[in-house]
Amino acid sequence: MSVFDTIRIAASGLTAERLRMDVAASNLANAQSTHSQTDPTQPYQDEAVVFQAQQMGPETAAQGVSAIAILNPTRPDVRVYDPGNPDADTQGFVTYPNVDVSSEMTDIMGAARSYQVDATVAQAAKQQALDALDLGKA
């Protein structure tokens, strides 16, 4: 495996973890949203990213990661009795998305740590390539 394969693998991880953080942040930001962007009559639908191993090149067995889908988990919405809310139905209930805040925060923390590790790997591979070039000068 070459230094460039290492950098490609780390870059695929950086991209995947950034998407994972973006989706979790969107879920947190919309945890109390009673209107979806696609259907204003429904609450926000939380999302989850699905990853898959990806071969990084035709001549190498090195594998990175790529996002293959963003899914809406099938968790039931939460109904709260609040007849004074303008979004309440005829029975006085407001429907909120079932976003698990602690799970989303844990996902963000895990993604941030993975992102940090991938960035460190890319930096180390870059430094190794630069050191090899300096070795060739001598």
C-alpha angles and dihedrals in degrees: 000000000000129000088252091056089053091051092047091051092049091047091053089052092049091052093046095048092047089055090047090053092046092052093047091047090050090051091051093046091052098040090116098033112127093187128063120214091232098041117022091195092063130062121250113288114225118230138215130196122232117208131198134188112259127199108237099212144355096252098043135068091212114126130204129175136260135182110247100178147002108219135189108231113227100241118144117250121249118249117205125187106237111140092177093061114102089224093057118122124231091280092052097254125134118205117220129182116263096240113161102217096194091050091050092049090049089050091051092049092049092047091048091052092048090048090052092050092048091050090051091050092050091049092048092049091049091050090049091054091048091049090051090052091050090049089055091055094061 
